[in-house]
Amino acid sequence: MKRLPLLFIPTLLLLLPAGAISQSHPIHSPNFIFIFADDMAFETIAAHGKTDIDTPHLDRLLSKSTRFTRAYNMGAWNGAVCIASRTMLLTGRTVWNAYAIDNKDDMHLQGANGQTWPQWLKQAGYRTYMSGKWHIKNDPHNLFDVVRDMRPGMPQDVQAGYNRPQSPEHYATGWKPWDPVHGGFWEGGTHWSEVLANHGVDFINEAAVRPEPFFMYLAFNAPHDPRQAPKSFIDRYPLDRIDIPKSFMPRYPYAEQIECGSDLRDEQLAPFPRTEYAIKVNRQEYYALVTHMDEQIGRILDAIETSGKADSTYIIFTADHGLAVGHHGFLGKQSLYEHSTQVPFLISGPNIKENQAIEEPIYLQDVLPTTLDLAGLKKPETIEFKSLVPLIEEKETPHYRAIYGGYKGTQRSITQHNWKLIHYPSAHVYRLYNLSEDPLEMNDLAPHPAKASRLKTMQEALIQLSEELNDPLDYSAPEASWNHVSAK
């Protein structure tokens, strides 16, 4: 396998040569509302039953949806995992092939003939709308018909929001999530999540009287840090309501070797070593921002219900990746544990079975070919992810032979039949988990002689899958090297 170039520009999404999309059968012309959260773990929807959090509107959507309980992000080439996730989402390319696009700077999108998700739908007659977090270099105005409130990768942070809280006394005099003086989500005077909902509702009301089908790409920055929400939402989560994750630890033993240690921006939000108090406060603020976002999602759901378009509209909710917030000693999303790779995934709409749970593992980026399939469009050859329609209609299983995970040159994983192997090349470490018996990945079975055969089989499967995905890591090298540009 070839190594990647030594240097790259991390925030570049470059588009493939122009290509038209064709119909596989007559277009049904349903509408699509895609709601995308940032840094939202699977456990943070109350109806999933994993944690004590308030998400009444996502619970409402879940009750009307088919949900995928094992949806994953495939990985990333730098610390800003959302860049890779969104590049895969927009182009349909798997992680290292998406990187090959992102790593070039000699092409620019012109007009509406590029090969991205909104453009394929636009070519089929859809009116396309984007609002919120973008975090890829190309101008969304060249991809969407309507763009409102384009946001950066994260709201502006301040140093006071890091390394906190060190104690109750430190918290009492320090940074507060509801204080607008710190800007961030409060920049502009109205919380960014509320702005996204305000303008999303406006577009739905406008679309209700227009003839063409529409596609909405609603990308919340929430619940990414800085985790700022109105004080009333913080007050809903007194610290005695917050449980410490069972997989909590003060430090992860391989954090530095896998580039998830003290040099990583996300990990600097709380003090080292981790304390239960600091994790409780961080989770309190995380939950509050999720609940505040949930209220805005409720407004969007209400708007589509009153628009007269509900019966012809698919609503899909997912996130770009998960988040640790105390699991395994991590704060961020860069590890390959389930808490950081697994995301919620809900889809509701015409002929979608309500309150159905599908356990077959998928990638969140499967949403792109799924929407094309539901619109009656033939999948372009460049899209490497799969439509979920056969799973939803119970016509296909399994979906993928195995689920892959990759982070820079420091972490790799493969999940097969509820067995998960994590590999740290630079640390020469393998970790093996039985997800059926150990869903929180707390019991590493790799050192057990009785699991030697399983370990070997999964090591071989990981190498094979990596080759199929054009992984640049050289597994045969005594030390894996990786050059990267740090990014938020």
Secondary structure as the mmCIF struct_conf table of DSSP 4:
data_model
#
loop_
_struct_conf.conf_type_id
_struct_conf.id
_struct_conf.beg_label_comp_id
_struct_conf.beg_label_asym_id
_struct_conf.beg_label_seq_id
_struct_conf.end_label_comp_id
_struct_conf.end_label_asym_id
_struct_conf.end_label_seq_id
HELX_LH_PP_P HELX_LH_PP_P1 LYS A 2 PRO A 5
BEND BEND1 LEU A 6 LEU A 6
TURN_TY1_P TURN_TY1_P1 PRO A 10 THR A 11
HELX_LH_PP_P HELX_LH_PP_P2 LEU A 16 ALA A 18
STRN STRN1 GLN A 23 GLN A 23
BEND BEND2 SER A 24 HIS A 25
STRN STRN2 ASN A 31 ALA A 37
BEND BEND3 ASP A 38 ASP A 39
HELX_RH_3T_P HELX_RH_3T_P1 PHE A 42 THR A 44
BEND BEND4 ILE A 45 ILE A 45
HELX_RH_3T_P HELX_RH_3T_P2 ALA A 46 HIS A 48
TURN_TY1_P TURN_TY1_P2 GLY A 49 GLY A 49
BEND BEND5 LYS A 50 THR A 51
HELX_RH_AL_P HELX_RH_AL_P1 PRO A 56 SER A 63
TURN_TY1_P TURN_TY1_P3 LYS A 64 LYS A 64
BEND BEND6 SER A 65 SER A 65
STRN STRN3 THR A 66 PHE A 68
BEND BEND7 THR A 69 ARG A 70
STRN STRN4 ALA A 71 TYR A 72
STRN STRN5 GLY A 75 ALA A 76
BEND BEND8 TRP A 77 GLY A 79
HELX_RH_AL_P HELX_RH_AL_P2 VAL A 81 THR A 91
HELX_RH_AL_P HELX_RH_AL_P3 VAL A 95 ASP A 102
TURN_TY1_P TURN_TY1_P4 ASN A 103 ASN A 103
BEND BEND9 ASP A 106 ASP A 106
TURN_TY1_P TURN_TY1_P5 GLY A 111 ALA A 112
BEND BEND10 GLY A 114 GLY A 114
BEND BEND11 THR A 116 THR A 116
HELX_RH_AL_P HELX_RH_AL_P4 TRP A 117 GLN A 123
TURN_TY1_P TURN_TY1_P6 ALA A 124 GLY A 125
STRN STRN6 ARG A 127 LYS A 133
BEND BEND12 ILE A 136 ASN A 138
HELX_RH_3T_P HELX_RH_3T_P3 PRO A 140 ASN A 142
TURN_TY1_P TURN_TY1_P7 LEU A 143 LEU A 143
BEND BEND13 ASP A 145 ASP A 145
STRN STRN7 VAL A 146 ARG A 151
BEND BEND14 GLY A 153 MET A 154
HELX_LH_PP_P HELX_LH_PP_P3 PRO A 155 ASP A 157
HELX_RH_3T_P HELX_RH_3T_P4 GLN A 159 GLY A 161
BEND BEND15 TYR A 162 ASN A 163
BEND BEND16 GLN A 166 SER A 167
HELX_RH_AL_P HELX_RH_AL_P5 PRO A 168 THR A 173
BEND BEND17 GLY A 174 GLY A 174
TURN_TY1_P TURN_TY1_P8 PRO A 177 TRP A 178
HELX_RH_3T_P HELX_RH_3T_P5 PRO A 180 HIS A 182
HELX_RH_3T_P HELX_RH_3T_P6 GLY A 184 TRP A 186
TURN_TY1_P TURN_TY1_P9 GLU A 187 GLY A 188
BEND BEND18 GLY A 189 THR A 190
HELX_RH_AL_P HELX_RH_AL_P6 TRP A 192 ALA A 207
TURN_TY1_P TURN_TY1_P10 ALA A 208 VAL A 209
BEND BEND19 PRO A 211 GLU A 212
STRN STRN8 PHE A 214 ALA A 219
TURN_TY1_P TURN_TY1_P11 ALA A 222 PRO A 223
BEND BEND20 HIS A 224 PRO A 226
HELX_RH_AL_P HELX_RH_AL_P7 LYS A 231 ILE A 234
TURN_TY1_P TURN_TY1_P12 ASP A 235 ARG A 236
BEND BEND21 TYR A 237 TYR A 237
HELX_RH_3T_P HELX_RH_3T_P7 LEU A 239 ARG A 241
HELX_LH_PP_P HELX_LH_PP_P4 ILE A 242 PRO A 245
TURN_TY1_P TURN_TY1_P13 LYS A 246 SER A 247
STRN STRN9 PHE A 248 PHE A 248
BEND BEND22 PRO A 250 ARG A 251
TURN_TY1_P TURN_TY1_P14 PRO A 253 GLU A 259
BEND BEND23 GLY A 261 GLY A 261
TURN_TY1_P TURN_TY1_P15 SER A 262 ASP A 263
BEND BEND24 LEU A 264 LEU A 264
HELX_RH_3T_P HELX_RH_3T_P8 ARG A 265 LEU A 269
BEND BEND25 ALA A 270 ALA A 270
BEND BEND26 PHE A 272 PRO A 273
HELX_RH_AL_P HELX_RH_AL_P8 GLU A 276 SER A 307
TURN_TY1_P TURN_TY1_P16 GLY A 308 GLY A 308
HELX_RH_3T_P HELX_RH_3T_P9 ALA A 310 SER A 312
STRN STRN10 THR A 313 ALA A 319
BEND BEND27 ASP A 320 ASP A 320
TURN_TY1_P TURN_TY1_P17 VAL A 325 GLY A 326
STRN STRN11 HIS A 327 HIS A 327
TURN_TY1_P TURN_TY1_P18 HIS A 328 GLY A 329
BEND BEND28 GLY A 332 LYS A 333
BEND BEND29 SER A 335 SER A 335
BEND BEND30 TYR A 337 TYR A 337
HELX_RH_AL_P HELX_RH_AL_P9 GLU A 338 THR A 341
STRN STRN12 GLN A 342 VAL A 343
STRN STRN13 PHE A 345 SER A 348
BEND BEND31 GLY A 349 GLY A 349
TURN_TY1_P TURN_TY1_P19 PRO A 350 ASN A 351
HELX_LH_PP_P HELX_LH_PP_P5 ILE A 352 LYS A 353
TURN_TY1_P TURN_TY1_P20 GLU A 354 ASN A 355
STRN STRN14 GLN A 356 ILE A 358
BEND BEND32 GLU A 360 GLU A 360
STRN STRN15 ILE A 362 TYR A 363
HELX_RH_3T_P HELX_RH_3T_P10 LEU A 364 ASP A 366
HELX_RH_AL_P HELX_RH_AL_P10 VAL A 367 LEU A 374
TURN_TY1_P TURN_TY1_P21 ALA A 375 GLY A 376
STRN STRN16 LEU A 377 LEU A 377
HELX_LH_PP_P HELX_LH_PP_P6 LYS A 378 PRO A 380
TURN_TY1_P TURN_TY1_P22 GLU A 381 THR A 382
BEND BEND33 PHE A 385 PHE A 385
BEND BEND34 LEU A 388 LEU A 388
HELX_RH_AL_P HELX_RH_AL_P11 VAL A 389 ILE A 392
TURN_TY1_P TURN_TY1_P23 GLU A 393 GLU A 394
BEND BEND35 HIS A 399 HIS A 399
BEND BEND36 ARG A 401 ARG A 401
STRN STRN17 ILE A 403 TYR A 407
TURN_TY1_P TURN_TY1_P24 LYS A 408 THR A 410
STRN STRN18 GLN A 411 GLN A 416
TURN_TY1_P TURN_TY1_P25 HIS A 417 ASN A 418
STRN STRN19 TRP A 419 TYR A 424
HELX_RH_3T_P HELX_RH_3T_P11 PRO A 425 ALA A 427
TURN_TY1_P TURN_TY1_P26 HIS A 428 HIS A 428
STRN STRN20 VAL A 429 ASN A 434
TURN_TY1_P TURN_TY1_P27 LEU A 435 GLU A 437
TURN_TY1_P TURN_TY1_P28 PRO A 439 LEU A 440
TURN_TY1_P TURN_TY1_P29 ALA A 446 PRO A 447
HELX_RH_3T_P HELX_RH_3T_P12 PRO A 449 LYS A 451
HELX_RH_AL_P HELX_RH_AL_P12 ALA A 452 GLU A 468
TURN_TY1_P TURN_TY1_P30 LEU A 469 ASN A 470
TURN_TY1_P TURN_TY1_P31 TYR A 475 SER A 476
BEND BEND37 ALA A 477 GLU A 479
#
